[in-house]
Amino acid sequence: MSQLVAIVGLGPGGLATALRLLGQGCEVEIFEAADRVGGRMRGLQDGAYHFDTGPTILQMPQLYEDLFASAGLNRADYIEFQRVDPYTRLRFWDDTWLDLTTDRDALKQQIGEWRSDLPEAFDQWVKRLERMYELGYEPYLSQPARSLLGYARLDEIPAFLSFKPWESLYQHFWKAFGDDRLVYALSYPAKYLGMHPTLSASVFSLIPYLELAYGVWHPKGGFRALAQALGRAIEDKGGKIHLNSPVRQVLLKGDKAVGIELEDGRQIAADAVVVNADFAQAVQSIVPESHRGKYTKAFFDKKQFSCSTFMLHLGLDKQYDVPHHQIYLSEHVRRKDKPFVDDSALDETDPPFYVCYPGATETSAAPAGHSTLYVLVPIPHTGHGVNWSEQQQSYRDFVVQQLALLGFEDLEQHIVTESLHTADTWQDDYFVHLGAVFNLSHTWLQMGPMRPPIRSEKVESLYWVGGAVHPGSGLMTILEAAKNTAKFVAADLTGC
Ligand SMILES: Cc1cc2nc3c(=O)[nH]c(=O)nc-3n(C[C@H](O)[C@H](O)[C@H](O)COP(=O)(O)OP(=O)(O)OC[C@H]3O[C@@H](n4cnc5c(N)ncnc54)[C@H](O)[C@@H]3O)c2cc1C
């Protein structure tokens, strides 16, 4: 007889785990607090305009083929992927520009104009990353984290050392290129890590490599359409999705999870419970206090969390001739003093920012002749005390003005609709601890066995999936985590 797994939350991690569990023959019921599936990528509608709210960059499309195939489905039957190439246009602090592209000759030609030895340095870096990918992706990023001792195996030391764990992402790229523009071009777009390259682990140099190797993609209809597509696939495989169904607590019998209780008091018995809700937020709210183990407020107060993001979603009555993805890397990204490195203060003079103009690839998000714009500025998480109710209007005005730097001239007069997210929105409406949207920071001390485990240490039959567990925040890594969560559930339950 198949066994019932209850899933709390339907962000990317919950969607992927549900589909895999259904493929394994489990019965699955999912309880999502919001009125739509997708979590941070659920999207929003403002009048006649449709927006993505979280991810805009899809890497390694093969992970999605594999995910749908795990349930016996074909990804292309549910969602179309479109390649975006050149995939990011960067404007630097010194008014130089670079188009990142998978066409390596075109890329090398651009950087060769900066310094004649850079194309050769780039080829060397690619060779090194090809090897790091071989050595590291499958055994480390794709597999569950082991215990610290589990990594201390003599035969694995050479592979481990090839990642130079003593280096930051910044040091990794500086040693390879010695040119700050290229260093930040390749390290900063790893923005879903939400931290400065001088603080994040060098292993994430794999991300820009994977973009070069496999390209950057856009799901047709946006990431909200990807979320909906996964939701449809789950229902096609017999999974039951309950929207507007916030979970109040995980039900325990002794030390074992036996179901969940909804905010409205209904109780649902289950053989296993998988929680996709934000780890720091959920462990302190829906897990009974007696079974939280070390995960107390004091524990999280000592941890480093990522920045948050200020978001503008603008519906425009015109179209611009600009690329899909652009980043403005201001002089401030190079500063290595505290508020700039750890995003502990709001940058009100020259912040870096990212814009997504999906109209460059498809026009379905807005009426004919109109377009939409998604703007993301890294900002402090709520622990740093910015008063957004006082500041959001002036910051919005400042950001709209800055957008001219990336080709959005006369923007103000073309805005038809607008909505904004601050760190408070992420915390209050998306249930994200501190509004730190990229989760626990990705420092070496908060990676692998130092991230929360997939299998709860204190509660039998309770599992976690999402950006907090190994290997970390970002769709690609969360899809890997989901594979492991589904494997653990299958290993522990019979008949699923
Ligand atoms: C602005 C932004 C830009 C990003 N850009 C990229 C990108 O380009 N590429 C990329 O790969 N990644 C990107 N990311 C990261 C990626 O979106 C996140 O890592 C990912 O969405 C986190 O997914 P998750 O599975 O942890 O769950 P979440 O998305 O956090 O979903 C958790 C779900 O649980 C629900 N929930 C919470 N509490 C309860 C409860 N008590 N009961 C029921 N349900 C509950 C929530 O409503 C939510 O739907 C971006 C993120 C943001 C915010």
The ligand as an ORCA input file, in Angstrom:
! r2SCAN-3c Opt
* xyz 0 1
  C      14.327     38.170     -5.945
  C      14.895     36.786     -6.132
  C      15.623     36.479     -7.277
  C      16.127     35.184     -7.467
  N      16.777     34.880     -8.627
  C      17.140     33.594     -8.858
  C      17.588     33.203    -10.150
  O      17.626     34.003    -11.082
  N      17.935     31.891    -10.338
  C      17.857     30.972     -9.326
  O      18.203     29.811     -9.537
  N      17.400     31.325     -8.093
  C      17.029     32.601     -7.861
  N      16.485     32.956     -6.652
  C      16.478     31.971     -5.563
  C      15.262     31.066     -5.599
  O      14.117     31.736     -6.024
  C      15.026     30.558     -4.201
  O      16.212     29.931     -3.793
  C      13.878     29.593     -4.153
  O      12.669     30.156     -4.572
  C      13.693     29.095     -2.740
  O      12.857     28.005     -2.861
  P      12.412     27.117     -1.644
  O      12.117     25.761     -2.196
  O      13.402     27.213     -0.546
  O      11.024     27.696     -1.160
  P      10.240     29.071     -1.171
  O      10.280     29.676     -2.518
  O      10.614     29.912     -0.009
  O       8.761     28.516     -0.892
  C       8.339     28.098      0.385
  C       6.828     28.018      0.380
  O       6.385     27.608      1.675
  C       5.172     28.302      1.963
  N       4.956     28.295      3.418
  C       5.683     28.924      4.376
  N       5.197     28.662      5.600
  C       4.123     27.848      5.408
  C       3.188     27.225      6.290
  N       3.262     27.365      7.629
  N       2.205     26.468      5.756
  C       2.108     26.282      4.415
  N       2.978     26.854      3.540
  C       3.959     27.618      4.032
  C       5.403     29.685      1.397
  O       4.181     30.353      1.170
  C       6.133     29.341      0.092
  O       5.228     29.159     -0.971
  C      15.940     34.217     -6.462
  C      15.210     34.518     -5.308
  C      14.669     35.783     -5.160
  C      13.832     36.065     -3.953
*
